Amino acid sequence: MKKLFTKILLLISLAVSVQVFADENTVLMFIREGSRNLEVMLEEEVQLMKDMLEAEGYRVEIATIDGEDLQAGSVSIAVNHKIADVDMDDFGAIALPCMAPPPGSPYEVEVVQLVQLAAASDKPIAASRGAVGYLAEAGVLQGKRYAYASPVNVEERPSFRGGTFTGTGTETDGLVTTNGICPLASRSTGLPDGTGAMTRSFIETLNSRS
């Protein structure tokens, strides 16, 4: 009986260890819908980020508002979750591609709450250009350096108050990585797309936890 009890304890311990390991190495990626150029953003932003993370051994699970797979031109992305069904406890980090949304697009409360939970649990967070606003709404940028499309008038957008804009290039401050130039913005501004640099910095933050 004692040997059986010991084996059961060992199995429980191993199961918990595997779960913790899986959580830390699984990245939630939220893809915003309504992109102004979905094919470009899926191919040059989402797929690039996903490929880079998976090459480093991280599992990427994708969530959208409706949970439907995404297709644009020759590019297709499998979606794993509806964002409303996601529990941040199941993930070790969160990444938010820009996705080039139309100006004035809302910041879904479910996503803001997930970012808040990630920050409260000391989980790495990455956001590019149009998605940096989620971090501002979540209060994550307060006391942080951040990259964005341009300086922000905090009188008009008070959620950015308390953060320090450092430019459009990739910025990492603690567990928060931001970027100001996405693939579509690169085409219009002539500035280098920062998707790869942001993802590399995000990976360095992920790796530094061990």
PyMOL commands that place a pseudoatom at each C-alpha (Angstrom):
pseudoatom trace, name=CA, resn=MET, resi=1, chain=A, elem=C, hetatm=0, pos=[0.000, 0.000, 0.000]
pseudoatom trace, name=CA, resn=LYS, resi=2, chain=A, elem=C, hetatm=0, pos=[2.844, 2.387, 0.892]
pseudoatom trace, name=CA, resn=LYS, resi=3, chain=A, elem=C, hetatm=0, pos=[4.521, 1.758, -2.490]
pseudoatom trace, name=CA, resn=LEU, resi=4, chain=A, elem=C, hetatm=0, pos=[1.235, 2.390, -4.300]
pseudoatom trace, name=CA, resn=PHE, resi=5, chain=A, elem=C, hetatm=0, pos=[0.716, 5.655, -2.376]
pseudoatom trace, name=CA, resn=THR, resi=6, chain=A, elem=C, hetatm=0, pos=[4.273, 6.744, -3.273]
pseudoatom trace, name=CA, resn=LYS, resi=7, chain=A, elem=C, hetatm=0, pos=[3.684, 6.008, -6.965]
pseudoatom trace, name=CA, resn=ILE, resi=8, chain=A, elem=C, hetatm=0, pos=[0.445, 8.002, -6.947]
pseudoatom trace, name=CA, resn=LEU, resi=9, chain=A, elem=C, hetatm=0, pos=[2.210, 10.991, -5.378]
pseudoatom trace, name=CA, resn=LEU, resi=10, chain=A, elem=C, hetatm=0, pos=[4.972, 10.733, -7.978]
pseudoatom trace, name=CA, resn=LEU, resi=11, chain=A, elem=C, hetatm=0, pos=[2.458, 10.666, -10.831]
pseudoatom trace, name=CA, resn=ILE, resi=12, chain=A, elem=C, hetatm=0, pos=[0.634, 13.701, -9.418]
pseudoatom trace, name=CA, resn=SER, resi=13, chain=A, elem=C, hetatm=0, pos=[3.938, 15.556, -9.075]
pseudoatom trace, name=CA, resn=LEU, resi=14, chain=A, elem=C, hetatm=0, pos=[4.916, 14.732, -12.650]
pseudoatom trace, name=CA, resn=ALA, resi=15, chain=A, elem=C, hetatm=0, pos=[1.514, 15.815, -13.953]
pseudoatom trace, name=CA, resn=VAL, resi=16, chain=A, elem=C, hetatm=0, pos=[1.787, 19.162, -12.168]
pseudoatom trace, name=CA, resn=SER, resi=17, chain=A, elem=C, hetatm=0, pos=[5.330, 19.663, -13.484]
pseudoatom trace, name=CA, resn=VAL, resi=18, chain=A, elem=C, hetatm=0, pos=[4.256, 18.913, -17.048]
pseudoatom trace, name=CA, resn=GLN, resi=19, chain=A, elem=C, hetatm=0, pos=[1.317, 21.324, -16.751]
pseudoatom trace, name=CA, resn=VAL, resi=20, chain=A, elem=C, hetatm=0, pos=[3.525, 24.150, -15.459]
pseudoatom trace, name=CA, resn=PHE, resi=21, chain=A, elem=C, hetatm=0, pos=[6.064, 23.493, -18.192]
pseudoatom trace, name=CA, resn=ALA, resi=22, chain=A, elem=C, hetatm=0, pos=[3.335, 23.466, -20.845]
pseudoatom trace, name=CA, resn=ASP, resi=23, chain=A, elem=C, hetatm=0, pos=[1.860, 26.721, -19.545]
pseudoatom trace, name=CA, resn=GLU, resi=24, chain=A, elem=C, hetatm=0, pos=[5.177, 28.571, -19.567]
pseudoatom trace, name=CA, resn=ASN, resi=25, chain=A, elem=C, hetatm=0, pos=[5.926, 27.441, -23.085]
pseudoatom trace, name=CA, resn=THR, resi=26, chain=A, elem=C, hetatm=0, pos=[2.532, 28.171, -24.600]
pseudoatom trace, name=CA, resn=VAL, resi=27, chain=A, elem=C, hetatm=0, pos=[1.996, 31.659, -26.004]
pseudoatom trace, name=CA, resn=LEU, resi=28, chain=A, elem=C, hetatm=0, pos=[-1.463, 33.079, -26.540]
pseudoatom trace, name=CA, resn=MET, resi=29, chain=A, elem=C, hetatm=0, pos=[-1.665, 35.185, -29.700]
pseudoatom trace, name=CA, resn=PHE, resi=30, chain=A, elem=C, hetatm=0, pos=[-4.717, 37.388, -30.162]
pseudoatom trace, name=CA, resn=ILE, resi=31, chain=A, elem=C, hetatm=0, pos=[-5.506, 38.303, -33.763]
pseudoatom trace, name=CA, resn=ARG, resi=32, chain=A, elem=C, hetatm=0, pos=[-7.653, 41.372, -34.194]
pseudoatom trace, name=CA, resn=GLU, resi=33, chain=A, elem=C, hetatm=0, pos=[-10.272, 41.161, -36.922]
pseudoatom trace, name=CA, resn=GLY, resi=34, chain=A, elem=C, hetatm=0, pos=[-11.101, 43.799, -39.544]
pseudoatom trace, name=CA, resn=SER, resi=35, chain=A, elem=C, hetatm=0, pos=[-7.574, 44.332, -40.880]
pseudoatom trace, name=CA, resn=ARG, resi=36, chain=A, elem=C, hetatm=0, pos=[-7.123, 46.821, -43.724]
pseudoatom trace, name=CA, resn=ASN, resi=37, chain=A, elem=C, hetatm=0, pos=[-4.948, 44.230, -45.501]
pseudoatom trace, name=CA, resn=LEU, resi=38, chain=A, elem=C, hetatm=0, pos=[-5.554, 40.826, -43.970]
pseudoatom trace, name=CA, resn=GLU, resi=39, chain=A, elem=C, hetatm=0, pos=[-3.378, 38.855, -46.381]
pseudoatom trace, name=CA, resn=VAL, resi=40, chain=A, elem=C, hetatm=0, pos=[-0.286, 40.994, -45.758]
pseudoatom trace, name=CA, resn=MET, resi=41, chain=A, elem=C, hetatm=0, pos=[-0.763, 40.992, -41.997]
pseudoatom trace, name=CA, resn=LEU, resi=42, chain=A, elem=C, hetatm=0, pos=[-1.380, 37.252, -41.781]
pseudoatom trace, name=CA, resn=GLU, resi=43, chain=A, elem=C, hetatm=0, pos=[1.597, 36.376, -43.965]
pseudoatom trace, name=CA, resn=GLU, resi=44, chain=A, elem=C, hetatm=0, pos=[4.160, 38.976, -42.907]
pseudoatom trace, name=CA, resn=GLU, resi=45, chain=A, elem=C, hetatm=0, pos=[3.182, 39.492, -39.279]
pseudoatom trace, name=CA, resn=VAL, resi=46, chain=A, elem=C, hetatm=0, pos=[1.185, 36.614, -37.761]
pseudoatom trace, name=CA, resn=GLN, resi=47, chain=A, elem=C, hetatm=0, pos=[2.899, 33.797, -39.639]
pseudoatom trace, name=CA, resn=LEU, resi=48, chain=A, elem=C, hetatm=0, pos=[6.364, 35.277, -39.084]
pseudoatom trace, name=CA, resn=MET, resi=49, chain=A, elem=C, hetatm=0, pos=[5.785, 35.671, -35.339]
pseudoatom trace, name=CA, resn=LYS, resi=50, chain=A, elem=C, hetatm=0, pos=[4.323, 32.181, -35.085]
pseudoatom trace, name=CA, resn=ASP, resi=51, chain=A, elem=C, hetatm=0, pos=[7.169, 30.590, -37.051]
pseudoatom trace, name=CA, resn=MET, resi=52, chain=A, elem=C, hetatm=0, pos=[9.846, 32.365, -34.993]
pseudoatom trace, name=CA, resn=LEU, resi=53, chain=A, elem=C, hetatm=0, pos=[8.259, 31.362, -31.689]
pseudoatom trace, name=CA, resn=GLU, resi=54, chain=A, elem=C, hetatm=0, pos=[7.760, 27.753, -32.760]
pseudoatom trace, name=CA, resn=ALA, resi=55, chain=A, elem=C, hetatm=0, pos=[11.355, 27.549, -34.005]
pseudoatom trace, name=CA, resn=GLU, resi=56, chain=A, elem=C, hetatm=0, pos=[12.398, 28.353, -30.431]
pseudoatom trace, name=CA, resn=GLY, resi=57, chain=A, elem=C, hetatm=0, pos=[10.239, 25.543, -29.064]
pseudoatom trace, name=CA, resn=TYR, resi=58, chain=A, elem=C, hetatm=0, pos=[7.214, 27.584, -28.014]
pseudoatom trace, name=CA, resn=ARG, resi=59, chain=A, elem=C, hetatm=0, pos=[3.669, 26.498, -28.748]
pseudoatom trace, name=CA, resn=VAL, resi=60, chain=A, elem=C, hetatm=0, pos=[1.456, 29.231, -30.193]
pseudoatom trace, name=CA, resn=GLU, resi=61, chain=A, elem=C, hetatm=0, pos=[-2.310, 29.125, -29.747]
pseudoatom trace, name=CA, resn=ILE, resi=62, chain=A, elem=C, hetatm=0, pos=[-4.343, 31.714, -31.618]
pseudoatom trace, name=CA, resn=ALA, resi=63, chain=A, elem=C, hetatm=0, pos=[-7.528, 33.382, -30.475]
pseudoatom trace, name=CA, resn=THR, resi=64, chain=A, elem=C, hetatm=0, pos=[-9.939, 35.731, -32.229]
pseudoatom trace, name=CA, resn=ILE, resi=65, chain=A, elem=C, hetatm=0, pos=[-13.269, 37.200, -31.239]
pseudoatom trace, name=CA, resn=ASP, resi=66, chain=A, elem=C, hetatm=0, pos=[-15.330, 34.640, -33.174]
pseudoatom trace, name=CA, resn=GLY, resi=67, chain=A, elem=C, hetatm=0, pos=[-12.890, 31.695, -33.069]
pseudoatom trace, name=CA, resn=GLU, resi=68, chain=A, elem=C, hetatm=0, pos=[-13.137, 31.084, -36.825]
pseudoatom trace, name=CA, resn=ASP, resi=69, chain=A, elem=C, hetatm=0, pos=[-10.099, 30.161, -38.943]
pseudoatom trace, name=CA, resn=LEU, resi=70, chain=A, elem=C, hetatm=0, pos=[-8.653, 33.028, -40.982]
pseudoatom trace, name=CA, resn=GLN, resi=71, chain=A, elem=C, hetatm=0, pos=[-8.174, 32.959, -44.760]
pseudoatom trace, name=CA, resn=ALA, resi=72, chain=A, elem=C, hetatm=0, pos=[-6.933, 35.669, -47.099]
pseudoatom trace, name=CA, resn=GLY, resi=73, chain=A, elem=C, hetatm=0, pos=[-5.589, 34.954, -50.567]
pseudoatom trace, name=CA, resn=SER, resi=74, chain=A, elem=C, hetatm=0, pos=[-3.210, 32.006, -50.300]
pseudoatom trace, name=CA, resn=VAL, resi=75, chain=A, elem=C, hetatm=0, pos=[-2.697, 32.431, -46.545]
pseudoatom trace, name=CA, resn=SER, resi=76, chain=A, elem=C, hetatm=0, pos=[-4.684, 30.502, -43.962]
pseudoatom trace, name=CA, resn=ILE, resi=77, chain=A, elem=C, hetatm=0, pos=[-4.289, 30.554, -40.194]
pseudoatom trace, name=CA, resn=ALA, resi=78, chain=A, elem=C, hetatm=0, pos=[-5.916, 28.000, -37.911]
pseudoatom trace, name=CA, resn=VAL, resi=79, chain=A, elem=C, hetatm=0, pos=[-7.599, 29.566, -34.886]
pseudoatom trace, name=CA, resn=ASN, resi=80, chain=A, elem=C, hetatm=0, pos=[-7.703, 27.647, -31.609]
pseudoatom trace, name=CA, resn=HIS, resi=81, chain=A, elem=C, hetatm=0, pos=[-9.992, 29.709, -29.393]
pseudoatom trace, name=CA, resn=LYS, resi=82, chain=A, elem=C, hetatm=0, pos=[-12.697, 32.296, -29.053]
pseudoatom trace, name=CA, resn=ILE, resi=83, chain=A, elem=C, hetatm=0, pos=[-11.169, 35.019, -26.904]
pseudoatom trace, name=CA, resn=ALA, resi=84, chain=A, elem=C, hetatm=0, pos=[-14.112, 34.898, -24.491]
pseudoatom trace, name=CA, resn=ASP, resi=85, chain=A, elem=C, hetatm=0, pos=[-13.268, 31.261, -23.691]
pseudoatom trace, name=CA, resn=VAL, resi=86, chain=A, elem=C, hetatm=0, pos=[-9.581, 31.876, -22.949]
pseudoatom trace, name=CA, resn=ASP, resi=87, chain=A, elem=C, hetatm=0, pos=[-8.122, 31.535, -19.445]
pseudoatom trace, name=CA, resn=MET, resi=88, chain=A, elem=C, hetatm=0, pos=[-4.771, 33.339, -19.089]
pseudoatom trace, name=CA, resn=ASP, resi=89, chain=A, elem=C, hetatm=0, pos=[-3.742, 30.750, -16.491]
pseudoatom trace, name=CA, resn=ASP, resi=90, chain=A, elem=C, hetatm=0, pos=[-3.348, 28.295, -19.395]
pseudoatom trace, name=CA, resn=PHE, resi=91, chain=A, elem=C, hetatm=0, pos=[-0.640, 30.396, -21.050]
pseudoatom trace, name=CA, resn=GLY, resi=92, chain=A, elem=C, hetatm=0, pos=[2.831, 31.617, -20.212]
pseudoatom trace, name=CA, resn=ALA, resi=93, chain=A, elem=C, hetatm=0, pos=[2.720, 34.801, -22.290]
pseudoatom trace, name=CA, resn=ILE, resi=94, chain=A, elem=C, hetatm=0, pos=[0.567, 36.862, -24.628]
pseudoatom trace, name=CA, resn=ALA, resi=95, chain=A, elem=C, hetatm=0, pos=[1.387, 38.403, -28.000]
pseudoatom trace, name=CA, resn=LEU, resi=96, chain=A, elem=C, hetatm=0, pos=[-0.736, 40.926, -29.872]
pseudoatom trace, name=CA, resn=PRO, resi=97, chain=A, elem=C, hetatm=0, pos=[0.117, 41.556, -33.532]
pseudoatom trace, name=CA, resn=CYS, resi=98, chain=A, elem=C, hetatm=0, pos=[-0.868, 44.946, -34.942]
pseudoatom trace, name=CA, resn=MET, resi=99, chain=A, elem=C, hetatm=0, pos=[-3.165, 43.599, -37.689]
pseudoatom trace, name=CA, resn=ALA, resi=100, chain=A, elem=C, hetatm=0, pos=[-3.540, 47.129, -39.187]
pseudoatom trace, name=CA, resn=PRO, resi=101, chain=A, elem=C, hetatm=0, pos=[-7.065, 47.825, -37.889]
pseudoatom trace, name=CA, resn=PRO, resi=102, chain=A, elem=C, hetatm=0, pos=[-9.105, 50.770, -39.178]
pseudoatom trace, name=CA, resn=PRO, resi=103, chain=A, elem=C, hetatm=0, pos=[-8.574, 53.981, -37.199]
pseudoatom trace, name=CA, resn=GLY, resi=104, chain=A, elem=C, hetatm=0, pos=[-10.786, 54.193, -34.146]
pseudoatom trace, name=CA, resn=SER, resi=105, chain=A, elem=C, hetatm=0, pos=[-11.249, 50.436, -33.791]
pseudoatom trace, name=CA, resn=PRO, resi=106, chain=A, elem=C, hetatm=0, pos=[-12.359, 49.495, -30.262]
pseudoatom trace, name=CA, resn=TYR, resi=107, chain=A, elem=C, hetatm=0, pos=[-10.256, 47.642, -27.719]
pseudoatom trace, name=CA, resn=GLU, resi=108, chain=A, elem=C, hetatm=0, pos=[-12.242, 44.590, -26.681]
pseudoatom trace, name=CA, resn=VAL, resi=109, chain=A, elem=C, hetatm=0, pos=[-12.615, 44.368, -22.916]
pseudoatom trace, name=CA, resn=GLU, resi=110, chain=A, elem=C, hetatm=0, pos=[-11.845, 40.626, -22.896]
pseudoatom trace, name=CA, resn=VAL, resi=111, chain=A, elem=C, hetatm=0, pos=[-8.428, 41.272, -24.416]
pseudoatom trace, name=CA, resn=VAL, resi=112, chain=A, elem=C, hetatm=0, pos=[-7.678, 44.172, -22.074]
pseudoatom trace, name=CA, resn=GLN, resi=113, chain=A, elem=C, hetatm=0, pos=[-8.508, 41.930, -19.121]
pseudoatom trace, name=CA, resn=LEU, resi=114, chain=A, elem=C, hetatm=0, pos=[-6.225, 39.159, -20.383]
pseudoatom trace, name=CA, resn=VAL, resi=115, chain=A, elem=C, hetatm=0, pos=[-3.372, 41.659, -20.703]
pseudoatom trace, name=CA, resn=GLN, resi=116, chain=A, elem=C, hetatm=0, pos=[-4.038, 42.828, -17.147]
pseudoatom trace, name=CA, resn=LEU, resi=117, chain=A, elem=C, hetatm=0, pos=[-3.976, 39.241, -15.895]
pseudoatom trace, name=CA, resn=ALA, resi=118, chain=A, elem=C, hetatm=0, pos=[-0.742, 38.520, -17.763]
pseudoatom trace, name=CA, resn=ALA, resi=119, chain=A, elem=C, hetatm=0, pos=[0.910, 41.584, -16.242]
pseudoatom trace, name=CA, resn=ALA, resi=120, chain=A, elem=C, hetatm=0, pos=[-0.350, 40.725, -12.756]
pseudoatom trace, name=CA, resn=SER, resi=121, chain=A, elem=C, hetatm=0, pos=[1.154, 37.242, -13.106]
pseudoatom trace, name=CA, resn=ASP, resi=122, chain=A, elem=C, hetatm=0, pos=[4.510, 38.523, -14.418]
pseudoatom trace, name=CA, resn=LYS, resi=123, chain=A, elem=C, hetatm=0, pos=[4.019, 36.951, -17.847]
pseudoatom trace, name=CA, resn=PRO, resi=124, chain=A, elem=C, hetatm=0, pos=[5.795, 38.382, -20.921]
pseudoatom trace, name=CA, resn=ILE, resi=125, chain=A, elem=C, hetatm=0, pos=[3.670, 40.595, -23.159]
pseudoatom trace, name=CA, resn=ALA, resi=126, chain=A, elem=C, hetatm=0, pos=[4.358, 41.748, -26.728]
pseudoatom trace, name=CA, resn=ALA, resi=127, chain=A, elem=C, hetatm=0, pos=[2.305, 44.176, -28.806]
pseudoatom trace, name=CA, resn=SER, resi=128, chain=A, elem=C, hetatm=0, pos=[2.859, 45.845, -32.147]
pseudoatom trace, name=CA, resn=ARG, resi=129, chain=A, elem=C, hetatm=0, pos=[1.639, 49.254, -33.317]
pseudoatom trace, name=CA, resn=GLY, resi=130, chain=A, elem=C, hetatm=0, pos=[-2.178, 49.097, -33.433]
pseudoatom trace, name=CA, resn=ALA, resi=131, chain=A, elem=C, hetatm=0, pos=[-2.239, 46.596, -30.560]
pseudoatom trace, name=CA, resn=VAL, resi=132, chain=A, elem=C, hetatm=0, pos=[-0.156, 48.717, -28.172]
pseudoatom trace, name=CA, resn=GLY, resi=133, chain=A, elem=C, hetatm=0, pos=[-3.393, 50.471, -27.242]
pseudoatom trace, name=CA, resn=TYR, resi=134, chain=A, elem=C, hetatm=0, pos=[-4.548, 47.284, -25.494]
pseudoatom trace, name=CA, resn=LEU, resi=135, chain=A, elem=C, hetatm=0, pos=[-1.575, 47.624, -23.158]
pseudoatom trace, name=CA, resn=ALA, resi=136, chain=A, elem=C, hetatm=0, pos=[-2.396, 51.263, -22.515]
pseudoatom trace, name=CA, resn=GLU, resi=137, chain=A, elem=C, hetatm=0, pos=[-6.035, 50.420, -21.744]
pseudoatom trace, name=CA, resn=ALA, resi=138, chain=A, elem=C, hetatm=0, pos=[-4.838, 47.683, -19.385]
pseudoatom trace, name=CA, resn=GLY, resi=139, chain=A, elem=C, hetatm=0, pos=[-2.607, 50.131, -17.497]
pseudoatom trace, name=CA, resn=VAL, resi=140, chain=A, elem=C, hetatm=0, pos=[0.481, 48.136, -18.433]
pseudoatom trace, name=CA, resn=LEU, resi=141, chain=A, elem=C, hetatm=0, pos=[2.385, 51.087, -19.942]
pseudoatom trace, name=CA, resn=GLN, resi=142, chain=A, elem=C, hetatm=0, pos=[2.416, 53.155, -16.753]
pseudoatom trace, name=CA, resn=GLY, resi=143, chain=A, elem=C, hetatm=0, pos=[6.028, 53.578, -15.682]
pseudoatom trace, name=CA, resn=LYS, resi=144, chain=A, elem=C, hetatm=0, pos=[7.215, 51.787, -18.834]
pseudoatom trace, name=CA, resn=ARG, resi=145, chain=A, elem=C, hetatm=0, pos=[9.132, 52.793, -21.945]
pseudoatom trace, name=CA, resn=TYR, resi=146, chain=A, elem=C, hetatm=0, pos=[7.190, 51.842, -25.056]
pseudoatom trace, name=CA, resn=ALA, resi=147, chain=A, elem=C, hetatm=0, pos=[7.323, 52.004, -28.845]
pseudoatom trace, name=CA, resn=TYR, resi=148, chain=A, elem=C, hetatm=0, pos=[4.347, 53.126, -30.883]
pseudoatom trace, name=CA, resn=ALA, resi=149, chain=A, elem=C, hetatm=0, pos=[3.363, 54.608, -34.230]
pseudoatom trace, name=CA, resn=SER, resi=150, chain=A, elem=C, hetatm=0, pos=[4.009, 58.162, -32.972]
pseudoatom trace, name=CA, resn=PRO, resi=151, chain=A, elem=C, hetatm=0, pos=[4.003, 60.215, -29.756]
pseudoatom trace, name=CA, resn=VAL, resi=152, chain=A, elem=C, hetatm=0, pos=[0.636, 60.248, -27.998]
pseudoatom trace, name=CA, resn=ASN, resi=153, chain=A, elem=C, hetatm=0, pos=[-1.281, 63.259, -26.751]
pseudoatom trace, name=CA, resn=VAL, resi=154, chain=A, elem=C, hetatm=0, pos=[-2.215, 61.985, -23.311]
pseudoatom trace, name=CA, resn=GLU, resi=155, chain=A, elem=C, hetatm=0, pos=[-4.898, 64.628, -22.939]
pseudoatom trace, name=CA, resn=GLU, resi=156, chain=A, elem=C, hetatm=0, pos=[-6.727, 62.982, -25.820]
pseudoatom trace, name=CA, resn=ARG, resi=157, chain=A, elem=C, hetatm=0, pos=[-5.700, 59.432, -24.876]
pseudoatom trace, name=CA, resn=PRO, resi=158, chain=A, elem=C, hetatm=0, pos=[-5.260, 59.409, -21.083]
pseudoatom trace, name=CA, resn=SER, resi=159, chain=A, elem=C, hetatm=0, pos=[-4.722, 55.637, -20.989]
pseudoatom trace, name=CA, resn=PHE, resi=160, chain=A, elem=C, hetatm=0, pos=[-1.178, 56.310, -22.263]
pseudoatom trace, name=CA, resn=ARG, resi=161, chain=A, elem=C, hetatm=0, pos=[-0.422, 58.650, -19.365]
pseudoatom trace, name=CA, resn=GLY, resi=162, chain=A, elem=C, hetatm=0, pos=[2.533, 57.538, -17.257]
pseudoatom trace, name=CA, resn=GLY, resi=163, chain=A, elem=C, hetatm=0, pos=[4.348, 55.748, -20.078]
pseudoatom trace, name=CA, resn=THR, resi=164, chain=A, elem=C, hetatm=0, pos=[7.385, 57.024, -21.970]
pseudoatom trace, name=CA, resn=PHE, resi=165, chain=A, elem=C, hetatm=0, pos=[7.315, 56.925, -25.771]
pseudoatom trace, name=CA, resn=THR, resi=166, chain=A, elem=C, hetatm=0, pos=[10.793, 56.095, -27.104]
pseudoatom trace, name=CA, resn=GLY, resi=167, chain=A, elem=C, hetatm=0, pos=[10.167, 55.902, -30.850]
pseudoatom trace, name=CA, resn=THR, resi=168, chain=A, elem=C, hetatm=0, pos=[8.886, 53.511, -33.460]
pseudoatom trace, name=CA, resn=GLY, resi=169, chain=A, elem=C, hetatm=0, pos=[11.574, 50.845, -33.111]
pseudoatom trace, name=CA, resn=THR, resi=170, chain=A, elem=C, hetatm=0, pos=[11.296, 47.839, -30.819]
pseudoatom trace, name=CA, resn=GLU, resi=171, chain=A, elem=C, hetatm=0, pos=[11.366, 48.648, -27.098]
pseudoatom trace, name=CA, resn=THR, resi=172, chain=A, elem=C, hetatm=0, pos=[11.581, 46.202, -24.209]
pseudoatom trace, name=CA, resn=ASP, resi=173, chain=A, elem=C, hetatm=0, pos=[11.048, 47.303, -20.625]
pseudoatom trace, name=CA, resn=GLY, resi=174, chain=A, elem=C, hetatm=0, pos=[10.938, 44.447, -18.161]
pseudoatom trace, name=CA, resn=LEU, resi=175, chain=A, elem=C, hetatm=0, pos=[8.464, 41.865, -19.448]
pseudoatom trace, name=CA, resn=VAL, resi=176, chain=A, elem=C, hetatm=0, pos=[6.808, 44.253, -21.922]
pseudoatom trace, name=CA, resn=THR, resi=177, chain=A, elem=C, hetatm=0, pos=[7.943, 44.407, -25.563]
pseudoatom trace, name=CA, resn=THR, resi=178, chain=A, elem=C, hetatm=0, pos=[6.428, 46.873, -28.028]
pseudoatom trace, name=CA, resn=ASN, resi=179, chain=A, elem=C, hetatm=0, pos=[6.964, 47.873, -31.638]
pseudoatom trace, name=CA, resn=GLY, resi=180, chain=A, elem=C, hetatm=0, pos=[5.777, 50.816, -33.716]
pseudoatom trace, name=CA, resn=ILE, resi=181, chain=A, elem=C, hetatm=0, pos=[6.132, 49.663, -37.345]
pseudoatom trace, name=CA, resn=CYS, resi=182, chain=A, elem=C, hetatm=0, pos=[4.116, 46.724, -38.692]
pseudoatom trace, name=CA, resn=PRO, resi=183, chain=A, elem=C, hetatm=0, pos=[4.276, 45.334, -42.258]
pseudoatom trace, name=CA, resn=LEU, resi=184, chain=A, elem=C, hetatm=0, pos=[1.544, 47.599, -43.630]
pseudoatom trace, name=CA, resn=ALA, resi=185, chain=A, elem=C, hetatm=0, pos=[2.956, 50.687, -41.908]
pseudoatom trace, name=CA, resn=SER, resi=186, chain=A, elem=C, hetatm=0, pos=[6.361, 49.867, -43.339]
pseudoatom trace, name=CA, resn=ARG, resi=187, chain=A, elem=C, hetatm=0, pos=[4.903, 50.091, -46.817]
pseudoatom trace, name=CA, resn=SER, resi=188, chain=A, elem=C, hetatm=0, pos=[3.399, 53.518, -46.182]
pseudoatom trace, name=CA, resn=THR, resi=189, chain=A, elem=C, hetatm=0, pos=[6.213, 55.074, -44.136]
pseudoatom trace, name=CA, resn=GLY, resi=190, chain=A, elem=C, hetatm=0, pos=[9.274, 53.536, -45.746]
pseudoatom trace, name=CA, resn=LEU, resi=191, chain=A, elem=C, hetatm=0, pos=[10.527, 52.563, -42.282]
pseudoatom trace, name=CA, resn=PRO, resi=192, chain=A, elem=C, hetatm=0, pos=[11.711, 48.998, -41.563]
pseudoatom trace, name=CA, resn=ASP, resi=193, chain=A, elem=C, hetatm=0, pos=[9.062, 46.541, -40.426]
pseudoatom trace, name=CA, resn=GLY, resi=194, chain=A, elem=C, hetatm=0, pos=[9.804, 45.784, -36.777]
pseudoatom trace, name=CA, resn=THR, resi=195, chain=A, elem=C, hetatm=0, pos=[7.923, 42.490, -36.534]
pseudoatom trace, name=CA, resn=GLY, resi=196, chain=A, elem=C, hetatm=0, pos=[11.046, 40.333, -36.566]
pseudoatom trace, name=CA, resn=ALA, resi=197, chain=A, elem=C, hetatm=0, pos=[12.959, 42.524, -34.114]
pseudoatom trace, name=CA, resn=MET, resi=198, chain=A, elem=C, hetatm=0, pos=[10.011, 42.618, -31.712]
pseudoatom trace, name=CA, resn=THR, resi=199, chain=A, elem=C, hetatm=0, pos=[9.578, 38.860, -31.853]
pseudoatom trace, name=CA, resn=ARG, resi=200, chain=A, elem=C, hetatm=0, pos=[13.288, 38.261, -31.239]
pseudoatom trace, name=CA, resn=SER, resi=201, chain=A, elem=C, hetatm=0, pos=[13.178, 40.536, -28.205]
pseudoatom trace, name=CA, resn=PHE, resi=202, chain=A, elem=C, hetatm=0, pos=[10.007, 38.814, -26.982]
pseudoatom trace, name=CA, resn=ILE, resi=203, chain=A, elem=C, hetatm=0, pos=[11.729, 35.424, -27.333]
pseudoatom trace, name=CA, resn=GLU, resi=204, chain=A, elem=C, hetatm=0, pos=[14.719, 36.695, -25.353]
pseudoatom trace, name=CA, resn=THR, resi=205, chain=A, elem=C, hetatm=0, pos=[12.336, 37.725, -22.573]
pseudoatom trace, name=CA, resn=LEU, resi=206, chain=A, elem=C, hetatm=0, pos=[10.626, 34.323, -22.689]
pseudoatom trace, name=CA, resn=ASN, resi=207, chain=A, elem=C, hetatm=0, pos=[13.961, 32.525, -22.563]
pseudoatom trace, name=CA, resn=SER, resi=208, chain=A, elem=C, hetatm=0, pos=[15.234, 34.647, -19.688]
pseudoatom trace, name=CA, resn=ARG, resi=209, chain=A, elem=C, hetatm=0, pos=[12.630, 33.206, -17.312]
pseudoatom trace, name=CA, resn=SER, resi=210, chain=A, elem=C, hetatm=0, pos=[14.514, 29.934, -16.990]
for i in range(1, 210): cmd.bond("trace and resi %d" % i, "trace and resi %d" % (i + 1))
show_as sticks, trace
zoom trace
